[in-house]
């Protein structure tokens, strides 16, 4: 009887995988490279070397994925980027794309 109950519980539970979202920074001609590196270190917890490499990718290609998160975390990171950019008078854009 115990095993039947355990198997019923297994059937009722499913692994839940939340949708993930890419947080992407877009290049512009005004935002300084130093500010982008600052954003990558402070908001996305990148090392200095990682931040510089990502900043160069954004500069050369036009955009780069800075991280992949659940929807709520991705939106929070996006808002942090946009608020810091606005506060510092930069037009830096940050978008989300579902993975």
Wavefront OBJ file of the C-alpha trace (Angstrom):
o trace
v 0.000 0.000 0.000
v 2.875 2.327 0.817
v 4.416 1.941 -2.657
v 1.116 2.656 -4.392
v 0.841 5.934 -2.481
v 4.437 6.852 -3.333
v 3.891 6.153 -7.022
v 0.747 8.299 -7.021
v 2.727 11.174 -5.594
v 5.358 10.763 -8.291
v 2.734 10.895 -11.011
v 1.268 14.109 -9.638
v 4.529 16.026 -9.451
v 6.325 17.320 -12.515
v 9.620 19.068 -12.907
v 8.899 22.730 -13.478
v 11.348 24.654 -15.595
v 10.632 28.393 -15.725
v 11.078 30.259 -18.976
v 14.458 31.927 -19.222
v 15.182 35.346 -20.690
v 18.355 36.783 -22.192
v 19.279 40.274 -21.015
v 20.861 42.063 -23.965
v 22.688 45.397 -24.070
v 22.561 47.351 -27.325
v 25.311 49.582 -28.688
v 24.808 53.298 -29.176
v 27.099 56.174 -30.122
v 26.802 58.076 -26.835
v 27.189 55.710 -23.882
v 30.834 55.463 -22.877
v 32.687 52.172 -22.885
v 33.642 52.761 -19.260
v 29.986 53.077 -18.268
v 29.096 49.831 -20.061
v 31.932 48.060 -18.231
v 30.654 49.548 -14.952
v 27.121 48.216 -15.691
v 28.473 44.764 -16.509
v 30.499 44.583 -13.301
v 27.923 46.108 -10.954
v 24.653 44.682 -12.274
v 25.742 41.473 -13.969
v 28.612 40.597 -11.573
v 31.135 40.183 -14.376
v 34.855 40.275 -13.704
v 36.768 43.204 -15.190
v 38.101 41.034 -18.017
v 34.673 39.557 -18.793
v 33.122 43.031 -18.726
v 35.723 44.468 -21.102
v 35.312 41.562 -23.537
v 31.513 41.880 -23.473
v 31.716 45.661 -23.901
v 33.939 45.191 -26.966
v 31.470 42.666 -28.381
v 28.606 45.128 -27.860
v 30.680 47.870 -29.504
v 31.764 45.775 -32.499
v 28.693 43.604 -33.140
v 25.989 45.933 -31.834
v 24.694 43.825 -28.959
v 25.585 41.067 -26.525
v 23.849 38.807 -24.053
v 24.885 39.815 -20.544
v 23.075 37.036 -18.729
v 20.194 34.572 -18.820
v 17.689 34.635 -15.983
v 14.126 33.855 -14.995
v 11.658 36.507 -16.125
v 11.493 38.376 -12.813
v 15.255 38.560 -12.381
v 15.771 39.535 -16.037
v 13.221 42.361 -15.716
v 14.889 43.569 -12.524
v 18.310 43.634 -14.209
v 16.822 45.466 -17.202
v 15.262 48.110 -14.960
v 18.519 48.532 -13.032
v 20.411 49.119 -16.297
v 17.842 51.573 -17.662
v 17.614 53.505 -14.376
v 21.394 53.807 -14.024
v 21.724 54.859 -17.656
v 19.008 57.499 -17.279
v 20.519 58.773 -14.018
v 23.870 59.184 -15.800
v 22.305 60.741 -18.936
v 23.146 57.831 -21.234
v 20.734 56.425 -23.846
v 21.865 52.821 -23.208
v 19.197 50.311 -24.227
v 18.632 46.955 -22.600
v 16.190 44.409 -23.991
v 14.914 40.979 -23.006
v 14.430 37.996 -25.311
v 12.894 34.716 -24.306
v 15.326 31.872 -24.715
l 1 2 3 4 5 6 7 8 9 10 11 12 13 14 15 16 17 18 19 20 21 22 23 24 25 26 27 28 29 30 31 32 33 34 35 36 37 38 39 40 41 42 43 44 45 46 47 48 49 50 51 52 53 54 55 56 57 58 59 60 61 62 63 64 65 66 67 68 69 70 71 72 73 74 75 76 77 78 79 80 81 82 83 84 85 86 87 88 89 90 91 92 93 94 95 96 97 98 99
